[in-house]
Amino acid sequence: MQQFVKWTLEAIRSEGAMLNWLEESRYDWTATTAQAIDQILAGKTVVLITDHKRSWFGNYIVSMINQLTHERPMIPLVCIEGIYPEFDSIVGGESIDMLDDLLELSYKGEYFFWYVGRGNDRRADIAKRHSDSYLWIMDEDFQNALTLRSYDPIIDIKLLQLYRLFNMTLNAMLFGEVTTDE
C-alpha cells in the first residue's frame, strides 16, 4: 500500500498540466481529504452544503458519487436541503443548534459536513463549527481546510478537477491501494 501524500502527488502529476495548480496545495488537500475519507470508510454520512453560487456543484456531486459505473459500495451522502428544506431560514446560533440536534438524532453522531463555498457565507457557519468537517473554503484562510479563490476565472473547472481527484482518492482508499497511515 502506498502512502497518501506520495499517491496524491503521483495522481496530480498523472493528470498532466490540468492539475499543476494543486501541487503546491497538496498538503492541505491530503490532510483534509484523508480525514474525510477515513470518516466515510468508518460509515459516517456526508452532509453536503454549498453556498448558493456553487449549488450546481452540489447537484453534480450528488448525481455522480454513487453512479453504478464506479463499481464500488455506495457512499451515504445527502444535501442539507434534503434533510431540512428551510435551511436558508436558519439565523443565529440557536437555530444552528436545533439543526445540529436534528442531525444528531437522525444520524446518531455518525455524520460530518462537506462544505464548498465562500467562507463568509452564512451556509458555511454550521460546517465551520465542527472540527471534523471537510471544507473547500473560498476567500478565507481557515484551519484544516482547502483554500480556494472564488474570483479565480477557472474556479468551476478547478472544482470539477478536485471532485475528479476526490473520486479517484475514494476509489484508491476503498480498494486498499493507498493508506492514510503515515
Residue frames relative to the residue before (quaternion, step in Angstrom):
aa qw qx qy qz dx dy dz
M 1.0000 0.0000 0.0000 0.0000 0.00 0.00 0.00
Q 0.3766 -0.7372 0.5267 0.1930 3.51 -1.01 0.90
Q 0.4890 -0.6267 0.5048 0.3366 3.56 -1.17 0.49
F 0.6151 -0.6254 0.3564 0.3217 3.52 -1.04 0.88
V 0.6474 0.5213 -0.3391 0.4406 3.62 0.88 -0.84
K 0.6734 0.4820 -0.2905 0.4793 3.58 0.92 -0.91
W 0.6417 0.5238 -0.3196 0.4602 3.58 0.95 -0.88
T 0.6493 0.5270 -0.3164 0.4479 3.60 0.96 -0.89
L 0.6476 0.5118 -0.3218 0.4638 3.58 0.90 -0.89
E 0.6648 0.4913 -0.3032 0.4741 3.58 0.95 -0.84
A 0.6458 0.5152 -0.3197 0.4640 3.60 1.02 -0.78
I 0.6352 0.5190 -0.3249 0.4708 3.59 0.98 -0.82
R 0.7047 0.4652 -0.2671 0.4643 3.57 0.85 -0.96
S 0.6259 0.5459 -0.3451 0.4372 3.60 1.09 -0.60
E 0.6294 0.5251 -0.3305 0.4679 3.57 1.22 -0.42
G 0.4731 -0.6882 0.4318 0.3408 3.60 1.28 -0.03
A 0.8209 -0.2394 0.1806 0.4860 3.54 -1.19 -0.56
M 0.4968 0.7004 -0.4069 0.3115 3.56 1.21 -0.47
L 0.8103 0.2477 -0.1157 0.5184 3.62 0.91 -0.83
N 0.2780 0.7907 -0.5085 0.1975 3.61 1.19 0.30
W 0.6130 0.5814 -0.3480 0.4063 3.58 1.01 -0.76
L 0.6807 0.5054 -0.2897 0.4442 3.61 1.09 -0.63
E 0.5012 0.6911 -0.4245 0.3018 3.58 1.15 -0.45
E 0.7053 0.4503 -0.2879 0.4658 3.62 0.89 -0.77
S 0.7088 0.4081 -0.2589 0.5138 3.62 1.20 -0.33
R 0.3509 0.7947 -0.4554 0.1948 3.58 1.26 0.11
Y 0.6293 0.5311 -0.3621 0.4367 3.62 1.04 -0.56
D 0.6117 0.5062 -0.3464 0.4997 3.60 1.09 -0.63
W 0.6379 0.5371 -0.3121 0.4552 3.56 1.00 -0.89
T 0.7161 0.4639 -0.2792 0.4404 3.58 0.73 -1.04
A 0.6461 0.5252 -0.3366 0.4397 3.60 0.93 -0.80
T 0.7276 0.4323 -0.2529 0.4689 3.58 0.80 -0.99
T 0.6800 0.4974 -0.2949 0.4509 3.57 0.94 -0.87
A 0.6184 0.5393 -0.3496 0.4522 3.59 1.00 -0.73
Q 0.6509 0.5095 -0.3136 0.4672 3.58 0.96 -0.87
A 0.6672 0.5068 -0.3043 0.4532 3.59 0.92 -0.90
I 0.7052 0.4545 -0.2806 0.4662 3.59 0.81 -0.94
D 0.5850 0.5490 -0.3746 0.4649 3.59 1.07 -0.58
Q 0.6580 0.4972 -0.3111 0.4722 3.59 1.01 -0.78
I 0.6193 0.5234 -0.3402 0.4763 3.59 1.05 -0.72
L 0.6746 0.4950 -0.2912 0.4639 3.58 0.91 -0.92
A 0.6486 0.4973 -0.3084 0.4867 3.58 1.20 -0.52
G 0.6011 -0.6169 0.3345 0.3824 3.59 1.28 0.05
K 0.4420 0.6949 -0.4689 0.3191 3.59 1.18 0.23
T 0.4443 -0.6619 0.5409 0.2682 3.53 -1.23 0.60
V 0.3335 -0.7161 0.5812 0.1955 3.55 -1.07 0.82
V 0.1327 -0.7577 0.6355 0.0663 3.57 -0.84 1.04
L 0.1998 -0.8260 0.5237 0.0591 3.54 -0.31 1.33
I 0.0060 0.7649 -0.6431 0.0353 3.54 -0.98 1.00
T 0.0115 -0.7684 0.6396 0.0199 3.57 -1.04 0.80
D 0.5099 -0.5594 0.5111 0.4073 3.53 -1.24 0.22
H 0.6972 -0.4949 0.2985 0.4242 3.60 -1.19 0.32
K 0.6504 0.5326 -0.3283 0.4307 3.58 0.96 -0.77
R 0.7354 0.3723 -0.2190 0.5221 3.61 1.16 -0.53
S 0.3018 0.7712 -0.5155 0.2203 3.63 1.14 0.36
W 0.5753 0.5765 -0.3744 0.4433 3.60 1.12 -0.62
F 0.6650 0.5074 -0.3003 0.4585 3.57 1.02 -0.83
G 0.6076 0.5369 -0.3463 0.4719 3.57 1.06 -0.68
N 0.6481 0.5055 -0.3087 0.4787 3.57 0.98 -0.85
Y 0.6256 0.5387 -0.3277 0.4595 3.57 1.04 -0.78
I 0.6578 0.5091 -0.3144 0.4575 3.60 0.86 -0.94
V 0.6671 0.5101 -0.2997 0.4527 3.57 0.87 -1.00
S 0.7133 0.4555 -0.2715 0.4583 3.59 0.90 -0.85
M 0.7329 0.4521 -0.2384 0.4489 3.60 1.11 -0.57
I 0.6393 0.6146 -0.3476 0.3045 3.59 0.86 -0.91
N 0.7981 0.2736 -0.1441 0.5171 3.60 0.99 -0.71
Q 0.2372 0.7710 -0.5533 0.2076 3.58 1.02 0.68
L 0.5423 -0.6523 0.4296 0.3095 3.55 -0.97 0.85
T 0.5839 0.5967 -0.3721 0.4057 3.59 1.15 -0.49
H 0.5574 0.6077 -0.3958 0.4042 3.62 1.20 -0.28
E 0.1842 -0.8238 0.5126 0.1569 3.59 1.22 -0.50
R 0.5507 0.5385 -0.4234 0.4769 3.52 0.80 1.13
P 0.6533 -0.4770 0.3729 0.4546 3.58 -1.21 0.17
M 0.5204 -0.6296 0.4726 0.3310 3.55 -1.13 0.61
I 0.3590 -0.7275 0.5571 0.1772 3.52 -1.16 0.77
P 0.3735 -0.7262 0.5212 0.2481 3.62 -0.74 0.96
L 0.1857 0.7751 -0.5699 0.1998 3.55 -0.33 1.31
V 0.0268 0.7856 -0.6165 0.0457 3.56 -0.92 0.97
C 0.4239 -0.6564 0.5555 0.2845 3.55 -1.22 0.55
I 0.5922 -0.5951 0.4083 0.3585 3.55 -1.04 0.74
E 0.6370 0.5365 -0.3345 0.4410 3.61 1.03 -0.71
G 0.6128 0.5456 -0.3460 0.4552 3.58 1.18 -0.50
I 0.6742 0.4658 -0.2792 0.5006 3.55 1.16 -0.61
Y 0.7998 0.0118 0.0518 0.5980 3.54 0.94 -0.96
P 0.2725 -0.8191 0.4841 0.1431 3.60 0.05 1.30
E 0.6846 0.4679 -0.2831 0.4819 3.60 1.16 -0.48
F 0.1924 0.8358 -0.4978 0.1288 3.58 1.21 0.46
D 0.6699 0.5175 -0.3111 0.4320 3.61 0.94 -0.78
S 0.6280 0.5365 -0.3487 0.4428 3.59 1.18 -0.32
I 0.5015 0.6481 -0.4300 0.3788 3.60 1.25 -0.11
V 0.0605 0.7791 -0.6174 0.0902 3.53 -0.78 1.11
G 0.8388 0.2106 -0.1532 0.4782 3.55 -0.80 0.99
G 0.7207 -0.5056 0.3152 0.3544 3.47 -1.37 0.45
E 0.6521 0.5272 -0.3343 0.4302 3.59 0.94 -0.80
S 0.6524 0.4995 -0.3118 0.4771 3.59 1.00 -0.80
I 0.6357 0.5116 -0.3273 0.4765 3.57 1.02 -0.78
D 0.6229 0.5383 -0.3350 0.4583 3.59 1.02 -0.76
M 0.6510 0.5121 -0.3163 0.4626 3.57 1.00 -0.82
L 0.6450 0.4972 -0.3185 0.4851 3.57 1.02 -0.78
D 0.6105 0.5389 -0.3415 0.4694 3.59 1.03 -0.75
D 0.6435 0.5180 -0.3182 0.4651 3.58 0.98 -0.83
L 0.6320 0.5301 -0.3243 0.4630 3.58 0.99 -0.85
L 0.6825 0.4787 -0.2849 0.4731 3.58 0.89 -0.93
E 0.6268 0.5434 -0.3262 0.4532 3.56 1.03 -0.80
L 0.6720 0.4796 -0.2857 0.4866 3.58 0.98 -0.86
S 0.6913 0.5013 -0.2801 0.4385 3.56 0.93 -0.91
Y 0.8203 0.2363 -0.0853 0.5138 3.56 0.88 -0.96
K 0.3826 -0.7724 0.4423 0.2476 3.57 1.33 0.24
G 0.7213 -0.4611 0.2319 0.4619 3.55 0.98 0.93
E 0.6096 0.5694 -0.3401 0.4341 3.58 1.27 -0.07
Y 0.5544 0.5530 -0.4267 0.4525 3.57 0.62 1.16
F 0.0341 -0.7588 0.6459 0.0767 3.52 -1.35 0.22
F 0.4789 -0.6781 0.4867 0.2719 3.55 -1.24 0.47
W 0.1202 -0.7072 0.6891 0.1031 3.51 -1.27 0.66
Y 0.0308 -0.8131 0.5803 -0.0329 3.55 -0.51 1.22
V 0.0337 -0.7647 0.6435 -0.0052 3.53 -1.02 0.93
G 0.5862 0.5767 -0.4264 0.3767 3.56 -0.65 1.09
R 0.7414 -0.3895 0.3065 0.4524 3.49 -1.35 -0.18
G 0.5267 -0.6776 0.4319 0.2774 3.53 -0.99 0.88
N 0.7094 0.4506 -0.2676 0.4711 3.57 1.10 -0.60
D 0.4576 0.6704 -0.4529 0.3687 3.59 1.26 0.21
R 0.5806 -0.6030 0.4284 0.3403 3.59 -1.04 0.80
R 0.6311 0.5600 -0.3277 0.4252 3.56 1.06 -0.74
A 0.6107 0.5564 -0.3508 0.4408 3.60 1.19 -0.41
D 0.5354 0.6884 -0.3934 0.2911 3.58 1.11 -0.66
I 0.6832 0.4911 -0.3122 0.4411 3.59 0.82 -0.90
A 0.6780 0.4766 -0.3021 0.4710 3.60 0.93 -0.81
K 0.6580 0.5246 -0.3146 0.4392 3.59 0.98 -0.78
R 0.6044 0.5706 -0.3504 0.4317 3.60 1.21 -0.38
H 0.7108 0.4218 -0.2329 0.5125 3.60 1.25 -0.38
S 0.4221 -0.7441 0.4636 0.2307 3.58 -0.67 1.09
D 0.6970 0.4682 -0.2869 0.4612 3.61 1.15 -0.41
S 0.4085 0.7237 -0.4660 0.3038 3.61 1.26 0.21
Y 0.3477 -0.6859 0.6039 0.2099 3.51 -1.27 0.62
L 0.0309 -0.8573 0.5103 -0.0600 3.55 -0.29 1.28
W 0.0599 -0.7164 0.6942 0.0350 3.52 -0.99 0.99
I 0.0239 -0.8527 0.5178 -0.0644 3.55 0.25 1.37
M 0.2018 -0.7763 0.5888 0.1001 3.54 -1.02 0.87
D 0.8708 0.1354 -0.1265 0.4554 3.50 -1.20 0.85
E 0.7224 0.3149 -0.2388 0.5674 3.57 1.16 0.53
D 0.3175 -0.7032 0.5958 0.2230 3.54 -1.04 0.76
F 0.0546 0.7889 -0.6045 0.0959 3.53 -0.74 1.08
Q 0.5409 -0.6463 0.4331 0.3197 3.54 -0.93 0.91
N 0.8442 0.1015 -0.1234 0.5117 3.57 -1.06 0.89
A 0.5754 0.5477 -0.3965 0.4602 3.56 0.93 0.93
L 0.4091 -0.6312 0.5879 0.2977 3.51 -1.28 0.45
T 0.2177 -0.8055 0.5434 0.0924 3.57 -0.63 1.13
L 0.0319 -0.7770 0.6279 -0.0320 3.52 -0.94 1.04
R 0.3610 -0.7071 0.5575 0.2426 3.58 -1.31 0.10
S 0.4074 -0.7404 0.4823 0.2304 3.57 -0.66 1.12
Y 0.6746 0.4961 -0.2896 0.4635 3.59 1.13 -0.57
D 0.3951 0.6926 -0.4927 0.3485 3.60 1.26 0.11
P 0.4564 -0.7219 0.4372 0.2819 3.63 -0.65 1.01
I 0.7556 0.3142 -0.2061 0.5366 3.61 1.18 -0.36
I 0.1960 0.8198 -0.5196 0.1396 3.60 1.12 0.59
D 0.6411 0.5255 -0.3446 0.4405 3.62 0.93 -0.75
I 0.6386 0.5086 -0.3213 0.4798 3.56 1.01 -0.78
K 0.6488 0.5210 -0.3159 0.4559 3.59 0.97 -0.85
L 0.6269 0.5259 -0.3426 0.4616 3.59 1.00 -0.75
L 0.6571 0.4952 -0.3116 0.4752 3.59 0.93 -0.83
Q 0.6373 0.5140 -0.3245 0.4736 3.59 1.03 -0.75
L 0.6458 0.5125 -0.3172 0.4688 3.58 0.98 -0.83
Y 0.6403 0.5077 -0.3347 0.4693 3.58 0.96 -0.78
R 0.6239 0.5363 -0.3388 0.4564 3.59 0.97 -0.82
L 0.6733 0.4773 -0.2925 0.4831 3.59 0.93 -0.89
F 0.6108 0.5423 -0.3446 0.4627 3.58 1.04 -0.75
N 0.6710 0.5018 -0.2915 0.4615 3.57 0.88 -0.94
M 0.6384 0.5080 -0.3204 0.4814 3.59 1.00 -0.80
T 0.6510 0.5197 -0.3017 0.4637 3.57 1.01 -0.88
L 0.6348 0.5340 -0.3179 0.4592 3.55 0.95 -0.90
N 0.6590 0.4989 -0.3032 0.4742 3.58 0.91 -0.88
A 0.6667 0.5100 -0.3073 0.4484 3.58 0.87 -0.95
M 0.6962 0.4549 -0.2843 0.4771 3.60 0.95 -0.77
L 0.6293 0.5342 -0.3364 0.4532 3.58 1.00 -0.75
F 0.7701 0.3562 -0.1798 0.4977 3.56 0.97 -0.85
G 0.5692 -0.6755 0.3481 0.3139 3.57 1.22 0.51
E 0.4022 0.7212 -0.4779 0.2997 3.60 1.14 0.47
V 0.7881 0.1424 -0.0381 0.5976 3.56 1.18 -0.58
T 0.1738 -0.7804 0.5925 0.0991 3.55 -1.17 0.57
T 0.4265 -0.6875 0.5201 0.2737 3.56 -1.15 0.53
D 0.5105 0.6301 -0.4278 0.3992 3.60 1.24 -0.18
E 0.0107 0.8146 -0.5783 0.0436 3.56 -0.70 1.09
